[in-house]
Amino acid sequence: MALIQQAKIIDVPVPLGVVLDPVLASDVSVGYHWNVTAGDAAAYYHLEMAQFGWRLVDQFTGPEELLVFEKPYRSVAISIRPGQQ
């Protein structure tokens, strides 16, 4: 089943060096911990998602940052949450 899940998100970049969190994973989501600032994470996704052909359609900033990208017939939301210190 992991190969099928990987194929579903093959065009959504995942940074090197992240620690996957199985508690945050489901059939339609992946969660991980990454030791960077929220601003650096958002900058990474702005750049990398465009290179994978995604178009930013909305962005919300508050206690967490939410980036919404689209491709024809598909969309993805990326939630950037501050880590626990």
ABEGO torsion letter per residue (X at the ends): XAAAAAAAAAABBBBBGBBBBAAABBAABBBBBBBBBAAAAAAAAAAAAAAAGBBBABBBBBABBBBBBBBBGBBBBBBBBBBBX
